[in-house]
Amino acid sequence: MSLPGTLPETLFAELIVFRRDLHMHPELGNQELRTTAAIKDRLERAGLHPRVLATGTGLICDIGTEEGAAEGGLLALRADIDALPIPDTKTVPYASAVPGRAHACGHDVHTTVVLGAGLVLAELAREGRLPRPVRLLFQPAEEVLPGGATDALESGVLENVGRILAVHCDPRVDAGRIGLRTGAITSACDRLEVGLEGPGGHTARPHLTTDMVTAAARIALDVPALIARRVDARAGLAVTWGRLESGHACNVIPQQAELSGTVRCLDLDAWHQAPDLVHAAIDEVAALYGAKSQITYVRGVPPVVNEAVSAQLLNDAMAARRGLHSIETTEQSLGGEDFSWYLEHVPGAMARLGVRHPDARHQYDLHRGDFDVDEEAIRVGVELFTAAALLDAGLAG
């Protein structure tokens, strides 16, 4: 099938420059003022009318709505625009110029892809060849639990939207390909903070104290094991600790300890049970050592569950552009993504966008300071979204 909306080489070159500029100037969640301004300026120069979200960062921009509302609602294309609080360790000309900040999850690519798709679709709309209106959604604060999607929803970003699509960079997939699956493609992710208290004392007399370091260590070891035995193993409910702090001197048993980590889950039903299960397990282990526990369980995001029709739309769009051989079945990951909140309201799907150079010898994983992409992925993402926008007209209603 031959579809319009391929990416002109001049625009592709411009998008690479745009992506590299974002990469050099990463901004954390809800602080993306420069990023928002850059997106807004480029859309306005294309004759479009973007609207900044009520939170002050992020924006939406409708294309092709001059003819009235679309039957079945608009198709939304979503990108997340924030960076991570980690240093960029690459030696490339476009490395981050902001100490301790990096686009280490590919959000600069997601943003550039949606911007590029919007510019191509705007040209098709001017030519009268865009069959269904499209909304571009540039969302802030994806990396901040429970995710900027919740604030975006309160700003009305899904008003009149009938379907929503997204991509996420995948360094395990070659550029030129995408990964797809119907059903859950990511996992739930919550944040867990635990404070422990008890009488401390001299390490010569631990029997007169709450042995706080041991209590914290046993919670770190035993709680994940207890949880694993209290839910179906297929639910993939996992507690993983990222921080444990206690004490200041080798001969003093401290009075306090702190642990923090994440709770991840493959299954939506098990995710709803997770807070009660985790609370009970922590309290049980803490009680064995005489420690009092204070637990802060912060709901993060549910799994991204790809709706079947929307996943097939992405499949058909990629097949139309590059053939069925460019699509691979992907596994469900334990990563979290706040795109899931949109799917609580409208059907949609997320594809994994291959960003690995086919000849690469080094694996650039997400959330690492050396993460980088094959920029051919930008062309692939733009053409995937433009094809989806054209094919989606037949599914509306």
PAZA-831105 format. One record per residue (C-alpha): chain; y, x, z. Coordinates in nm, 2 decimals, always signed. Layout:
BEGIN
<vexkol chain="A" north="Y" east="X" up="Z"/>
...
END
This chain:
BEGIN
<vexkol chain="A" north="+0.00" east="+0.00" up="+0.00"/>
<vexkol chain="A" north="+0.34" east="+0.13" up="-0.09"/>
<vexkol chain="A" north="+0.63" east="+0.04" up="+0.14"/>
<vexkol chain="A" north="+1.00" east="+0.12" up="+0.14"/>
<vexkol chain="A" north="+1.15" east="+0.29" up="+0.43"/>
<vexkol chain="A" north="+1.03" east="+0.65" up="+0.40"/>
<vexkol chain="A" north="+1.25" east="+0.91" up="+0.56"/>
<vexkol chain="A" north="+1.50" east="+1.09" up="+0.33"/>
<vexkol chain="A" north="+1.49" east="+1.47" up="+0.36"/>
<vexkol chain="A" north="+1.86" east="+1.49" up="+0.44"/>
<vexkol chain="A" north="+1.82" east="+1.24" up="+0.73"/>
<vexkol chain="A" north="+1.51" east="+1.43" up="+0.85"/>
<vexkol chain="A" north="+1.71" east="+1.75" up="+0.87"/>
<vexkol chain="A" north="+1.98" east="+1.57" up="+1.06"/>
<vexkol chain="A" north="+1.73" east="+1.42" up="+1.31"/>
<vexkol chain="A" north="+1.59" east="+1.77" up="+1.38"/>
<vexkol chain="A" north="+1.94" east="+1.89" up="+1.47"/>
<vexkol chain="A" north="+1.99" east="+1.58" up="+1.68"/>
<vexkol chain="A" north="+1.66" east="+1.63" up="+1.87"/>
<vexkol chain="A" north="+1.74" east="+1.99" up="+1.94"/>
<vexkol chain="A" north="+2.08" east="+1.90" up="+2.07"/>
<vexkol chain="A" north="+1.92" east="+1.65" up="+2.31"/>
<vexkol chain="A" north="+1.66" east="+1.92" up="+2.41"/>
<vexkol chain="A" north="+1.94" east="+2.16" up="+2.49"/>
<vexkol chain="A" north="+2.12" east="+1.91" up="+2.71"/>
<vexkol chain="A" north="+1.86" east="+1.72" up="+2.92"/>
<vexkol chain="A" north="+1.98" east="+1.46" up="+3.17"/>
<vexkol chain="A" north="+1.78" east="+1.31" up="+3.45"/>
<vexkol chain="A" north="+1.72" east="+0.94" up="+3.50"/>
<vexkol chain="A" north="+2.03" east="+0.72" up="+3.53"/>
<vexkol chain="A" north="+2.25" east="+1.02" up="+3.45"/>
<vexkol chain="A" north="+2.20" east="+1.02" up="+3.07"/>
<vexkol chain="A" north="+2.57" east="+0.98" up="+2.99"/>
<vexkol chain="A" north="+2.59" east="+1.24" up="+2.72"/>
<vexkol chain="A" north="+2.27" east="+1.13" up="+2.57"/>
<vexkol chain="A" north="+2.38" east="+0.77" up="+2.56"/>
<vexkol chain="A" north="+2.71" east="+0.87" up="+2.40"/>
<vexkol chain="A" north="+2.54" east="+1.07" up="+2.13"/>
<vexkol chain="A" north="+2.31" east="+0.78" up="+2.04"/>
<vexkol chain="A" north="+2.59" east="+0.53" up="+2.04"/>
<vexkol chain="A" north="+2.82" east="+0.75" up="+1.82"/>
<vexkol chain="A" north="+2.55" east="+0.80" up="+1.56"/>
<vexkol chain="A" north="+2.47" east="+0.43" up="+1.54"/>
<vexkol chain="A" north="+2.83" east="+0.33" up="+1.52"/>
<vexkol chain="A" north="+2.88" east="+0.58" up="+1.23"/>
<vexkol chain="A" north="+2.61" east="+0.39" up="+1.05"/>
<vexkol chain="A" north="+2.81" east="+0.07" up="+1.09"/>
<vexkol chain="A" north="+2.60" east="-0.07" up="+1.37"/>
<vexkol chain="A" north="+2.71" east="-0.22" up="+1.70"/>
<vexkol chain="A" north="+2.52" east="-0.07" up="+2.00"/>
<vexkol chain="A" north="+2.57" east="-0.21" up="+2.35"/>
<vexkol chain="A" north="+2.54" east="+0.01" up="+2.65"/>
<vexkol chain="A" north="+2.33" east="-0.14" up="+2.93"/>
<vexkol chain="A" north="+2.48" east="-0.27" up="+3.25"/>
<vexkol chain="A" north="+2.35" east="+0.03" up="+3.44"/>
<vexkol chain="A" north="+2.59" east="+0.25" up="+3.25"/>
<vexkol chain="A" north="+2.33" east="+0.46" up="+3.06"/>
<vexkol chain="A" north="+2.09" east="+0.35" up="+2.78"/>
<vexkol chain="A" north="+2.17" east="+0.10" up="+2.51"/>
<vexkol chain="A" north="+2.04" east="-0.16" up="+2.27"/>
<vexkol chain="A" north="+2.13" east="-0.21" up="+1.91"/>
<vexkol chain="A" north="+2.03" east="-0.50" up="+1.69"/>
<vexkol chain="A" north="+1.97" east="-0.46" up="+1.31"/>
<vexkol chain="A" north="+1.95" east="-0.74" up="+1.06"/>
<vexkol chain="A" north="+2.06" east="-1.03" up="+1.29"/>
<vexkol chain="A" north="+2.35" east="-1.13" up="+1.06"/>
<vexkol chain="A" north="+2.12" east="-1.39" up="+0.90"/>
<vexkol chain="A" north="+2.04" east="-1.56" up="+1.23"/>
<vexkol chain="A" north="+1.76" east="-1.54" up="+1.48"/>
<vexkol chain="A" north="+1.41" east="-1.43" up="+1.36"/>
<vexkol chain="A" north="+1.12" east="-1.67" up="+1.36"/>
<vexkol chain="A" north="+0.90" east="-1.54" up="+1.64"/>
<vexkol chain="A" north="+1.18" east="-1.33" up="+1.78"/>
<vexkol chain="A" north="+1.30" east="-0.98" up="+1.71"/>
<vexkol chain="A" north="+1.08" east="-0.67" up="+1.69"/>
<vexkol chain="A" north="+1.19" east="-0.42" up="+1.96"/>
<vexkol chain="A" north="+1.14" east="-0.04" up="+1.92"/>
<vexkol chain="A" north="+1.17" east="+0.13" up="+2.25"/>
<vexkol chain="A" north="+1.25" east="+0.49" up="+2.34"/>
<vexkol chain="A" north="+1.30" east="+0.66" up="+2.68"/>
<vexkol chain="A" north="+1.59" east="+0.90" up="+2.70"/>
<vexkol chain="A" north="+1.56" east="+1.09" up="+3.04"/>
<vexkol chain="A" north="+1.44" east="+1.44" up="+3.11"/>
<vexkol chain="A" north="+1.25" east="+1.60" up="+3.40"/>
<vexkol chain="A" north="+1.37" east="+1.81" up="+3.69"/>
<vexkol chain="A" north="+1.18" east="+2.13" up="+3.59"/>
<vexkol chain="A" north="+1.30" east="+2.45" up="+3.43"/>
<vexkol chain="A" north="+1.26" east="+2.51" up="+3.06"/>
<vexkol chain="A" north="+1.06" east="+2.83" up="+3.02"/>
<vexkol chain="A" north="+1.06" east="+2.85" up="+2.63"/>
<vexkol chain="A" north="+1.23" east="+3.13" up="+2.44"/>
<vexkol chain="A" north="+1.36" east="+2.92" up="+2.15"/>
<vexkol chain="A" north="+1.72" east="+2.87" up="+2.03"/>
<vexkol chain="A" north="+1.73" east="+2.51" up="+2.15"/>
<vexkol chain="A" north="+1.59" east="+2.58" up="+2.50"/>
<vexkol chain="A" north="+1.76" east="+2.38" up="+2.78"/>
<vexkol chain="A" north="+2.11" east="+2.50" up="+2.87"/>
<vexkol chain="A" north="+2.09" east="+2.31" up="+3.20"/>
<vexkol chain="A" north="+1.92" east="+2.50" up="+3.48"/>
<vexkol chain="A" north="+1.62" east="+2.32" up="+3.63"/>
<vexkol chain="A" north="+1.62" east="+2.05" up="+3.37"/>
<vexkol chain="A" north="+1.40" east="+2.01" up="+3.06"/>
<vexkol chain="A" north="+1.28" east="+1.76" up="+2.81"/>
<vexkol chain="A" north="+0.92" east="+1.84" up="+2.90"/>
<vexkol chain="A" north="+0.77" east="+1.50" up="+2.82"/>
<vexkol chain="A" north="+0.90" east="+1.45" up="+2.47"/>
<vexkol chain="A" north="+1.16" east="+1.19" up="+2.54"/>
<vexkol chain="A" north="+1.40" east="+1.37" up="+2.31"/>
<vexkol chain="A" north="+1.14" east="+1.31" up="+2.03"/>
<vexkol chain="A" north="+1.10" east="+0.94" up="+2.12"/>
<vexkol chain="A" north="+1.47" east="+0.90" up="+2.12"/>
<vexkol chain="A" north="+1.51" east="+1.07" up="+1.78"/>
<vexkol chain="A" north="+1.23" east="+0.87" up="+1.63"/>
<vexkol chain="A" north="+1.38" east="+0.53" up="+1.73"/>
<vexkol chain="A" north="+1.72" east="+0.65" up="+1.62"/>
<vexkol chain="A" north="+1.59" east="+0.76" up="+1.28"/>
<vexkol chain="A" north="+1.39" east="+0.44" up="+1.23"/>
<vexkol chain="A" north="+1.70" east="+0.24" up="+1.31"/>
<vexkol chain="A" north="+1.91" east="+0.43" up="+1.06"/>
<vexkol chain="A" north="+1.65" east="+0.37" up="+0.79"/>
<vexkol chain="A" north="+1.61" east="+0.01" up="+0.88"/>
<vexkol chain="A" north="+1.98" east="-0.04" up="+0.88"/>
<vexkol chain="A" north="+1.99" east="+0.08" up="+0.52"/>
<vexkol chain="A" north="+1.71" east="-0.16" up="+0.42"/>
<vexkol chain="A" north="+1.90" east="-0.44" up="+0.59"/>
<vexkol chain="A" north="+2.21" east="-0.37" up="+0.39"/>
<vexkol chain="A" north="+1.99" east="-0.38" up="+0.07"/>
<vexkol chain="A" north="+1.85" east="-0.72" up="+0.18"/>
<vexkol chain="A" north="+1.50" east="-0.57" up="+0.23"/>
<vexkol chain="A" north="+1.45" east="-0.60" up="+0.60"/>
<vexkol chain="A" north="+1.24" east="-0.92" up="+0.65"/>
<vexkol chain="A" north="+1.28" east="-0.95" up="+1.03"/>
<vexkol chain="A" north="+1.55" east="-0.84" up="+1.26"/>
<vexkol chain="A" north="+1.49" east="-0.53" up="+1.48"/>
<vexkol chain="A" north="+1.62" east="-0.43" up="+1.82"/>
<vexkol chain="A" north="+1.65" east="-0.06" up="+1.91"/>
<vexkol chain="A" north="+1.60" east="-0.01" up="+2.29"/>
<vexkol chain="A" north="+1.70" east="+0.33" up="+2.44"/>
<vexkol chain="A" north="+1.59" east="+0.31" up="+2.80"/>
<vexkol chain="A" north="+1.70" east="+0.53" up="+3.08"/>
<vexkol chain="A" north="+1.51" east="+0.66" up="+3.38"/>
<vexkol chain="A" north="+1.14" east="+0.63" up="+3.27"/>
<vexkol chain="A" north="+1.05" east="+0.92" up="+3.50"/>
<vexkol chain="A" north="+1.20" east="+0.75" up="+3.81"/>
<vexkol chain="A" north="+0.95" east="+0.51" up="+3.98"/>
<vexkol chain="A" north="+0.92" east="+0.22" up="+3.94"/>
<vexkol chain="A" north="+1.09" east="+0.30" up="+3.61"/>
<vexkol chain="A" north="+1.41" east="+0.22" up="+3.44"/>
<vexkol chain="A" north="+1.24" east="-0.05" up="+3.25"/>
<vexkol chain="A" north="+1.28" east="-0.28" up="+3.55"/>
<vexkol chain="A" north="+1.66" east="-0.24" up="+3.54"/>
<vexkol chain="A" north="+1.66" east="-0.28" up="+3.16"/>
<vexkol chain="A" north="+1.47" east="-0.60" up="+3.19"/>
<vexkol chain="A" north="+1.74" east="-0.73" up="+3.43"/>
<vexkol chain="A" north="+2.00" east="-0.64" up="+3.17"/>
<vexkol chain="A" north="+1.83" east="-0.88" up="+2.93"/>
<vexkol chain="A" north="+1.69" east="-0.63" up="+2.68"/>
<vexkol chain="A" north="+1.40" east="-0.86" up="+2.59"/>
<vexkol chain="A" north="+1.61" east="-1.16" up="+2.52"/>
<vexkol chain="A" north="+1.50" east="-1.31" up="+2.18"/>
<vexkol chain="A" north="+1.24" east="-1.03" up="+2.15"/>
<vexkol chain="A" north="+0.89" east="-1.14" up="+2.02"/>
<vexkol chain="A" north="+0.71" east="-0.81" up="+2.01"/>
<vexkol chain="A" north="+0.78" east="-0.45" up="+2.14"/>
<vexkol chain="A" north="+0.64" east="-0.12" up="+2.02"/>
<vexkol chain="A" north="+0.67" east="+0.24" up="+2.14"/>
<vexkol chain="A" north="+0.52" east="+0.59" up="+2.09"/>
<vexkol chain="A" north="+0.45" east="+0.87" up="+2.34"/>
<vexkol chain="A" north="+0.41" east="+1.23" up="+2.24"/>
<vexkol chain="A" north="+0.06" east="+1.36" up="+2.27"/>
<vexkol chain="A" north="+0.01" east="+1.74" up="+2.26"/>
<vexkol chain="A" north="-0.37" east="+1.70" up="+2.21"/>
<vexkol chain="A" north="-0.32" east="+1.52" up="+1.87"/>
<vexkol chain="A" north="-0.21" east="+1.70" up="+1.56"/>
<vexkol chain="A" north="+0.13" east="+1.62" up="+1.40"/>
<vexkol chain="A" north="+0.07" east="+1.38" up="+1.12"/>
<vexkol chain="A" north="-0.17" east="+1.17" up="+1.32"/>
<vexkol chain="A" north="-0.15" east="+0.90" up="+1.59"/>
<vexkol chain="A" north="-0.39" east="+0.79" up="+1.86"/>
<vexkol chain="A" north="-0.45" east="+0.42" up="+1.92"/>
<vexkol chain="A" north="-0.66" east="+0.19" up="+2.13"/>
<vexkol chain="A" north="-0.66" east="-0.18" up="+2.21"/>
<vexkol chain="A" north="-0.64" east="-0.26" up="+2.58"/>
<vexkol chain="A" north="-0.53" east="-0.02" up="+2.86"/>
<vexkol chain="A" north="-0.40" east="+0.31" up="+2.72"/>
<vexkol chain="A" north="-0.24" east="+0.44" up="+3.04"/>
<vexkol chain="A" north="-0.29" east="+0.39" up="+3.41"/>
<vexkol chain="A" north="-0.11" east="+0.25" up="+3.70"/>
<vexkol chain="A" north="+0.09" east="+0.50" up="+3.90"/>
<vexkol chain="A" north="+0.24" east="+0.45" up="+4.25"/>
<vexkol chain="A" north="+0.41" east="+0.69" up="+4.49"/>
<vexkol chain="A" north="+0.27" east="+0.75" up="+4.84"/>
<vexkol chain="A" north="+0.46" east="+0.91" up="+5.14"/>
<vexkol chain="A" north="+0.28" east="+0.96" up="+5.48"/>
<vexkol chain="A" north="+0.45" east="+1.07" up="+5.80"/>
<vexkol chain="A" north="+0.23" east="+1.17" up="+6.10"/>
<vexkol chain="A" north="+0.34" east="+1.20" up="+6.47"/>
<vexkol chain="A" north="+0.18" east="+1.31" up="+6.79"/>
<vexkol chain="A" north="+0.23" east="+1.54" up="+7.09"/>
<vexkol chain="A" north="+0.23" east="+1.91" up="+6.99"/>
<vexkol chain="A" north="+0.18" east="+2.22" up="+7.20"/>
<vexkol chain="A" north="+0.04" east="+2.56" up="+7.23"/>
<vexkol chain="A" north="-0.24" east="+2.67" up="+6.99"/>
<vexkol chain="A" north="-0.42" east="+2.80" up="+7.29"/>
<vexkol chain="A" north="-0.47" east="+2.44" up="+7.42"/>
<vexkol chain="A" north="-0.53" east="+2.22" up="+7.12"/>
<vexkol chain="A" north="-0.73" east="+1.98" up="+7.35"/>
<vexkol chain="A" north="-0.40" east="+1.88" up="+7.51"/>
<vexkol chain="A" north="-0.23" east="+1.79" up="+7.18"/>
<vexkol chain="A" north="-0.27" east="+1.59" up="+6.86"/>
<vexkol chain="A" north="-0.39" east="+1.87" up="+6.64"/>
<vexkol chain="A" north="-0.14" east="+1.77" up="+6.37"/>
<vexkol chain="A" north="-0.23" east="+2.03" up="+6.10"/>
<vexkol chain="A" north="-0.60" east="+1.93" up="+6.12"/>
<vexkol chain="A" north="-0.51" east="+1.56" up="+6.11"/>
<vexkol chain="A" north="-0.30" east="+1.61" up="+5.80"/>
<vexkol chain="A" north="-0.57" east="+1.83" up="+5.64"/>
<vexkol chain="A" north="-0.84" east="+1.56" up="+5.71"/>
<vexkol chain="A" north="-0.62" east="+1.29" up="+5.56"/>
<vexkol chain="A" north="-0.56" east="+1.50" up="+5.25"/>
<vexkol chain="A" north="-0.94" east="+1.55" up="+5.22"/>
<vexkol chain="A" north="-1.09" east="+1.23" up="+5.35"/>
<vexkol chain="A" north="-0.86" east="+0.96" up="+5.22"/>
<vexkol chain="A" north="-0.94" east="+1.02" up="+4.85"/>
<vexkol chain="A" north="-1.31" east="+1.03" up="+4.93"/>
<vexkol chain="A" north="-1.29" east="+0.70" up="+5.13"/>
<vexkol chain="A" north="-1.10" east="+0.53" up="+4.85"/>
<vexkol chain="A" north="-1.36" east="+0.64" up="+4.60"/>
<vexkol chain="A" north="-1.63" east="+0.46" up="+4.80"/>
<vexkol chain="A" north="-1.44" east="+0.13" up="+4.85"/>
<vexkol chain="A" north="-1.38" east="+0.03" up="+4.49"/>
<vexkol chain="A" north="-1.58" east="+0.02" up="+4.17"/>
<vexkol chain="A" north="-1.59" east="+0.38" up="+4.03"/>
<vexkol chain="A" north="-1.50" east="+0.24" up="+3.69"/>
<vexkol chain="A" north="-1.16" east="+0.13" up="+3.83"/>
<vexkol chain="A" north="-1.06" east="+0.50" up="+3.85"/>
<vexkol chain="A" north="-0.86" east="+0.45" up="+4.17"/>
<vexkol chain="A" north="-0.75" east="+0.80" up="+4.27"/>
<vexkol chain="A" north="-0.52" east="+0.94" up="+4.54"/>
<vexkol chain="A" north="-0.39" east="+1.29" up="+4.46"/>
<vexkol chain="A" north="-0.16" east="+1.48" up="+4.69"/>
<vexkol chain="A" north="+0.13" east="+1.69" up="+4.57"/>
<vexkol chain="A" north="+0.29" east="+1.80" up="+4.90"/>
<vexkol chain="A" north="+0.17" east="+1.87" up="+5.26"/>
<vexkol chain="A" north="+0.41" east="+2.01" up="+5.52"/>
<vexkol chain="A" north="+0.37" east="+2.08" up="+5.89"/>
<vexkol chain="A" north="+0.48" east="+2.33" up="+6.14"/>
<vexkol chain="A" north="+0.70" east="+2.64" up="+6.16"/>
<vexkol chain="A" north="+0.51" east="+2.90" up="+6.38"/>
<vexkol chain="A" north="+0.15" east="+3.03" up="+6.39"/>
<vexkol chain="A" north="+0.11" east="+2.97" up="+6.76"/>
<vexkol chain="A" north="+0.27" east="+2.62" up="+6.79"/>
<vexkol chain="A" north="+0.09" east="+2.30" up="+6.71"/>
<vexkol chain="A" north="+0.36" east="+2.08" up="+6.55"/>
<vexkol chain="A" north="+0.45" east="+1.73" up="+6.65"/>
<vexkol chain="A" north="+0.49" east="+1.61" up="+6.29"/>
<vexkol chain="A" north="+0.34" east="+1.64" up="+5.94"/>
<vexkol chain="A" north="+0.42" east="+1.49" up="+5.60"/>
<vexkol chain="A" north="+0.21" east="+1.43" up="+5.29"/>
<vexkol chain="A" north="+0.32" east="+1.29" up="+4.96"/>
<vexkol chain="A" north="+0.13" east="+1.22" up="+4.64"/>
<vexkol chain="A" north="+0.04" east="+0.96" up="+4.38"/>
<vexkol chain="A" north="-0.20" east="+0.67" up="+4.35"/>
<vexkol chain="A" north="-0.34" east="+0.62" up="+4.00"/>
<vexkol chain="A" north="-0.56" east="+0.35" up="+3.88"/>
<vexkol chain="A" north="-0.72" east="+0.25" up="+3.54"/>
<vexkol chain="A" north="-0.78" east="-0.11" up="+3.63"/>
<vexkol chain="A" north="-0.52" east="-0.37" up="+3.68"/>
<vexkol chain="A" north="-0.71" east="-0.57" up="+3.94"/>
<vexkol chain="A" north="-0.79" east="-0.26" up="+4.15"/>
<vexkol chain="A" north="-0.42" east="-0.17" up="+4.13"/>
<vexkol chain="A" north="-0.33" east="-0.49" up="+4.30"/>
<vexkol chain="A" north="-0.58" east="-0.40" up="+4.58"/>
<vexkol chain="A" north="-0.47" east="-0.04" up="+4.61"/>
<vexkol chain="A" north="-0.19" east="-0.07" up="+4.88"/>
<vexkol chain="A" north="-0.41" east="-0.24" up="+5.13"/>
<vexkol chain="A" north="-0.70" east="+0.00" up="+5.07"/>
<vexkol chain="A" north="-0.48" east="+0.31" up="+5.10"/>
<vexkol chain="A" north="-0.31" east="+0.19" up="+5.41"/>
<vexkol chain="A" north="-0.64" east="+0.12" up="+5.58"/>
<vexkol chain="A" north="-0.80" east="+0.45" up="+5.49"/>
<vexkol chain="A" north="-0.50" east="+0.66" up="+5.61"/>
<vexkol chain="A" north="-0.48" east="+0.46" up="+5.94"/>
<vexkol chain="A" north="-0.86" east="+0.51" up="+6.00"/>
<vexkol chain="A" north="-0.85" east="+0.89" up="+5.95"/>
<vexkol chain="A" north="-0.52" east="+0.93" up="+6.15"/>
<vexkol chain="A" north="-0.67" east="+0.74" up="+6.44"/>
<vexkol chain="A" north="-0.97" east="+0.97" up="+6.46"/>
<vexkol chain="A" north="-0.73" east="+1.26" up="+6.54"/>
<vexkol chain="A" north="-0.49" east="+1.06" up="+6.76"/>
<vexkol chain="A" north="-0.20" east="+1.07" up="+6.51"/>
<vexkol chain="A" north="+0.04" east="+0.79" up="+6.45"/>
<vexkol chain="A" north="+0.09" east="+0.72" up="+6.08"/>
<vexkol chain="A" north="+0.40" east="+0.58" up="+5.90"/>
<vexkol chain="A" north="+0.32" east="+0.50" up="+5.54"/>
<vexkol chain="A" north="+0.56" east="+0.44" up="+5.26"/>
<vexkol chain="A" north="+0.38" east="+0.30" up="+4.95"/>
<vexkol chain="A" north="+0.62" east="+0.26" up="+4.65"/>
<vexkol chain="A" north="+0.49" east="+0.05" up="+4.37"/>
<vexkol chain="A" north="+0.53" east="+0.23" up="+4.04"/>
<vexkol chain="A" north="+0.40" east="+0.09" up="+3.72"/>
<vexkol chain="A" north="+0.10" east="-0.11" up="+3.61"/>
<vexkol chain="A" north="-0.12" east="+0.02" up="+3.32"/>
<vexkol chain="A" north="+0.01" east="-0.01" up="+2.97"/>
<vexkol chain="A" north="-0.23" east="-0.27" up="+2.81"/>
<vexkol chain="A" north="-0.20" east="-0.27" up="+2.43"/>
<vexkol chain="A" north="-0.22" east="-0.63" up="+2.29"/>
<vexkol chain="A" north="-0.47" east="-0.65" up="+2.01"/>
<vexkol chain="A" north="-0.24" east="-0.79" up="+1.73"/>
<vexkol chain="A" north="+0.03" east="-0.53" up="+1.81"/>
<vexkol chain="A" north="-0.21" east="-0.24" up="+1.82"/>
<vexkol chain="A" north="-0.35" east="-0.36" up="+1.48"/>
<vexkol chain="A" north="+0.01" east="-0.37" up="+1.35"/>
<vexkol chain="A" north="+0.05" east="+0.00" up="+1.44"/>
<vexkol chain="A" north="-0.28" east="+0.08" up="+1.28"/>
<vexkol chain="A" north="-0.19" east="-0.10" up="+0.96"/>
<vexkol chain="A" north="+0.15" east="+0.07" up="+0.95"/>
<vexkol chain="A" north="+0.01" east="+0.41" up="+0.99"/>
<vexkol chain="A" north="-0.26" east="+0.34" up="+0.73"/>
<vexkol chain="A" north="+0.00" east="+0.22" up="+0.49"/>
<vexkol chain="A" north="+0.20" east="+0.55" up="+0.53"/>
<vexkol chain="A" north="-0.07" east="+0.81" up="+0.57"/>
<vexkol chain="A" north="-0.41" east="+0.65" up="+0.53"/>
<vexkol chain="A" north="-0.68" east="+0.55" up="+0.79"/>
<vexkol chain="A" north="-0.78" east="+0.92" up="+0.83"/>
<vexkol chain="A" north="-0.45" east="+0.98" up="+1.01"/>
<vexkol chain="A" north="-0.55" east="+0.74" up="+1.30"/>
<vexkol chain="A" north="-0.79" east="+0.84" up="+1.58"/>
<vexkol chain="A" north="-0.92" east="+0.64" up="+1.87"/>
<vexkol chain="A" north="-0.76" east="+0.77" up="+2.20"/>
<vexkol chain="A" north="-0.88" east="+0.75" up="+2.55"/>
<vexkol chain="A" north="-0.71" east="+0.58" up="+2.84"/>
<vexkol chain="A" north="-0.51" east="+0.84" up="+3.04"/>
<vexkol chain="A" north="-0.43" east="+0.86" up="+3.40"/>
<vexkol chain="A" north="-0.06" east="+0.90" up="+3.32"/>
<vexkol chain="A" north="+0.18" east="+0.63" up="+3.41"/>
<vexkol chain="A" north="+0.44" east="+0.47" up="+3.17"/>
<vexkol chain="A" north="+0.70" east="+0.21" up="+3.26"/>
<vexkol chain="A" north="+0.66" east="+0.06" up="+2.91"/>
<vexkol chain="A" north="+0.40" east="-0.15" up="+3.09"/>
<vexkol chain="A" north="+0.67" east="-0.37" up="+3.25"/>
<vexkol chain="A" north="+0.78" east="-0.49" up="+2.90"/>
<vexkol chain="A" north="+0.42" east="-0.60" up="+2.83"/>
<vexkol chain="A" north="+0.43" east="-0.83" up="+3.13"/>
<vexkol chain="A" north="+0.68" east="-1.04" up="+2.93"/>
<vexkol chain="A" north="+0.61" east="-1.00" up="+2.55"/>
<vexkol chain="A" north="+0.31" east="-0.87" up="+2.34"/>
<vexkol chain="A" north="+0.33" east="-0.51" up="+2.23"/>
<vexkol chain="A" north="+0.16" east="-0.17" up="+2.20"/>
<vexkol chain="A" north="+0.21" east="+0.20" up="+2.24"/>
<vexkol chain="A" north="+0.07" east="+0.47" up="+2.01"/>
<vexkol chain="A" north="+0.02" east="+0.83" up="+2.10"/>
<vexkol chain="A" north="+0.23" east="+1.04" up="+1.85"/>
<vexkol chain="A" north="+0.06" east="+1.37" up="+1.76"/>
<vexkol chain="A" north="+0.29" east="+1.66" up="+1.82"/>
<vexkol chain="A" north="+0.05" east="+1.96" up="+1.81"/>
<vexkol chain="A" north="+0.09" east="+2.20" up="+1.52"/>
<vexkol chain="A" north="-0.24" east="+2.19" up="+1.33"/>
<vexkol chain="A" north="-0.26" east="+2.57" up="+1.34"/>
<vexkol chain="A" north="-0.15" east="+2.61" up="+1.70"/>
<vexkol chain="A" north="-0.34" east="+2.84" up="+1.93"/>
<vexkol chain="A" north="-0.15" east="+2.75" up="+2.24"/>
<vexkol chain="A" north="-0.18" east="+2.41" up="+2.41"/>
<vexkol chain="A" north="+0.16" east="+2.27" up="+2.52"/>
<vexkol chain="A" north="+0.09" east="+2.02" up="+2.78"/>
<vexkol chain="A" north="+0.33" east="+1.75" up="+2.91"/>
<vexkol chain="A" north="+0.54" east="+1.81" up="+3.22"/>
<vexkol chain="A" north="+0.53" east="+2.19" up="+3.17"/>
<vexkol chain="A" north="+0.83" east="+2.41" up="+3.11"/>
<vexkol chain="A" north="+0.69" east="+2.55" up="+2.79"/>
<vexkol chain="A" north="+0.63" east="+2.21" up="+2.63"/>
<vexkol chain="A" north="+0.74" east="+2.19" up="+2.27"/>
<vexkol chain="A" north="+0.65" east="+1.99" up="+1.96"/>
<vexkol chain="A" north="+0.59" east="+2.02" up="+1.58"/>
<vexkol chain="A" north="+0.90" east="+1.85" up="+1.46"/>
<vexkol chain="A" north="+0.71" east="+1.70" up="+1.17"/>
<vexkol chain="A" north="+0.61" east="+1.44" up="+1.43"/>
<vexkol chain="A" north="+0.96" east="+1.30" up="+1.40"/>
<vexkol chain="A" north="+0.91" east="+1.21" up="+1.03"/>
<vexkol chain="A" north="+0.57" east="+1.05" up="+1.12"/>
<vexkol chain="A" north="+0.72" east="+0.84" up="+1.40"/>
<vexkol chain="A" north="+1.01" east="+0.71" up="+1.19"/>
<vexkol chain="A" north="+0.78" east="+0.61" up="+0.91"/>
<vexkol chain="A" north="+0.54" east="+0.45" up="+1.15"/>
<vexkol chain="A" north="+0.81" east="+0.23" up="+1.30"/>
<vexkol chain="A" north="+0.97" east="+0.14" up="+0.97"/>
<vexkol chain="A" north="+0.64" east="+0.04" up="+0.82"/>
<vexkol chain="A" north="+0.56" east="-0.17" up="+1.13"/>
<vexkol chain="A" north="+0.90" east="-0.34" up="+1.10"/>
<vexkol chain="A" north="+0.82" east="-0.44" up="+0.74"/>
<vexkol chain="A" north="+0.46" east="-0.55" up="+0.81"/>
<vexkol chain="A" north="+0.55" east="-0.74" up="+1.13"/>
<vexkol chain="A" north="+0.74" east="-1.00" up="+0.93"/>
<vexkol chain="A" north="+0.40" east="-1.15" up="+0.83"/>
<vexkol chain="A" north="+0.29" east="-1.18" up="+1.19"/>
<vexkol chain="A" north="+0.61" east="-1.35" up="+1.32"/>
<vexkol chain="A" north="+0.57" east="-1.70" up="+1.45"/>
END
